[in-house]
Amino acid sequence: MKVIANTTAMDRATSGPWFVGKTAALLAGLFALSITLGWTNPAVAESPAACPALLNHTLPRLQDEQPHSLCQYAGKVVLVVNTASACGYTPQYEGLQKLHERYAARGLVIVGFPSDDFRQEPKNNKGIAEFCFDVYGVRFPMFAKSGVAGDKANPFFAALARETGEAPKWNFHKYLIDRQGRAVAAFPSAVEPLDRRLTGRIEQLLATR
């Protein structure tokens, strides 16, 4: 009887409004701390409605092939590039990395999508990752090898083609997405990453909130 009485008293103590309120406050504080320390990504933690439709895709990362949500880039300016390691434009990796270093702190995210659609990406995901890091020191996000044009296009590139009216005709085609998650510009392969036509548009988008 004594054990039952103690258990009942404990139940009353932990179910009252004071205890519930304190618990809620503690959980809220822990969540805020997790965001501050980077344990929780606010963009991922938000409801799906907060993610623009164009970015509402989950695709495997290059380095480990684990699913990676593009929703975390909501509110950023995003430069999307389809890449290849055996193309005449492959040295553009260097310029893309310089763009990353120049503008990442201001809100630019560059995302690379290796593809063999144009028969110039013979490597597997591990080989591509090693090549990008060892040869060009790539630090921006890269996704697993996939299709980017036509019927084989991954869902993200299919959406980009629909929204812009342009599908990649070759490697290193570039799309710009604004902070509202809209595809607002496309640049052909020949436009270098540091070309003023591209950097000028990036700066305009970064200045817009």
N, C-alpha and C positions, 0 to 999 in steps of 0.2 A: 504493500500500500504506500509506503514511503517513497519508493522509486517512482510509482505512478504519479504521486502528488508532485514530485520534483519535475517530472517530465511535463506535466500539465502547466506548471508555473513557467517553465522554460518556453513552452509553446506560446503562452500569453505574452512573454517578454519579447519574443522575436516576431510576433505577428502584429504588434501594436503600431500605430501611426508613427511614433518616434523612431522605432527601429527601421521601418520601411523607408522613411524619409532619409535617415542617415545612410542607408544602403544605397539608395538612388544617388545621393550626393557623392558617395565614394566612387561609384561606378562612373559617374560623369567626369569626376576628377581624373580617374585613371585613363579614360578615353582621351581627354584633352592632353594628358601627358604623353600618351602613345603617339598622338599626331605630332607633338612638339619634337619628340625624339626620333620620329621617322618610323616608328613601329607600324603605324597604320597609315595607309595612303588615303587622304580625304576623298580623292576622286573616286576611288574604289568603294569607299565606305558609304558614299551617297547612294540614294535610290537610283534604279535604272533610268528613271525619268530625267535625271540630271545629266545623262550622257547623250550628246547629240547623236542622231541616227547614223550619221556617216562614220562615227567612231565606235558605234555599238557592235564591235566585233572582237572575238577572242581568237588569237592565232598563236602557234607555237614559236617560242623564242629560238634563236639560232644556237645559242651555246648549250642548251640542255633540252630543247624541244618541249619544254613545259608550257602550258597555256598561259597567255599573257594578254590582258585586256587593254584594248586601245582607249577605253573610257578614262584611264588614268591621265590621258593627255588632254582631256577637256579643259578649256580655258587657256591652252597654249597655242602658239603658232606652230604648225606641224609641216615639215617638208618631207614628202614621201618620195622615195627614189627606188626604182628597180635596178638591181646591180648584177654584175657578172665579173668573174675574175680573169677571163681570157678575152677581153674586149679591148678595142682601141681606146675606149673611153674609161677603162679601168683606173687609170691614174686620177680620175676625178674623186676617188676615195680621199686623196690627200686634201683636195679643196673642201670636200664635205666635212672632214675632220676640223679644218680651219674654221669653217662656218660654225661648227659645234662649239669650238673654243671661244669664238668671238661673241656669239649671241645666246648661248645656253642660259647664262645667268639672267638674261632679259626675258626669257620665256620661249625661246625657240627649241623645238625638239625635232631632230632629224631621225627618220626611221628608214632603214634599208631593207629591201626585200630581194634577196638573191633569186634569180630565175634562169632556167635553161631554155626558155621559150625561143630564144634566138640562137640556140646551140653554142653558147659561149660560157656556160657554167658547168664544167665537167665534174667539179668537186662535190663531195657530200657535205653535209652540214658541218661536221667536225673539220674537214679540210678548209671550208670557206672561213670558218671562225678563226682558224690558225693563220690563214693567209691575211685576213683583214687586220688582225692584231699584229702579226710579225712584220708585215711589209708596210702597212700604212698607219699602224697605231690607232686603229679605229676604237673610239670609246662611246659612240652614239649607239642607240638600240638597233639591233639587227634581228630579223626574223628568219625563220627556217625557209629553206628553198621551196618555192611554190610557183604556180602559174600566175601570170600577170596580164595576159591578153587573151581575147577570144573565149572560147568555151571552157578553157582550162584555167581561167583567171580565178584567183581566190576571191571570196566574197567582198573583201575590202576593195580590191582593185576593180572588181565588177561595178561596185557602187561609185567609185571615182570616175570610171569611164561613163557611166550613166549621167552623173552630175555635171561633168565638164564637156561631154561630147567627144572626148579624146581618149583613146586607149594607147598605151605605149607602142610605138612602131619600132623601137630598138631599146637597147639597154641604156640606163641612166636618164630615162624620161623622168620629169619632176613635176609633182603636184604641190601646191601650197594650200593649206587649210587654215582659215582664220580662227580667232579665239572663240567664235560662236559655233565652230564645227562645220563651216561651209567651205567647200572647195572653190577657191576664188581665182586660181590661176594655174596654168600648165605651161611647162617649158620643155622644148625638145632636147634631145640628147646633146646636141652641139653647144647648148648654153652651159658654160662652165659654172661651177658652184660660186666662184667669186666674181662672175660677170655682174656688172652694175645693174643690168636689167633685173637680175634675180635678187641681189642684195638690197637694191632700192625698194623692191616690193616687200621684202622681208621687214625692212626697217619701218615702212608704212604700217604694216600689220602689227608689229610689236608696239608701235606708238598708240594703237587703238585699243581701248579697254571696253 
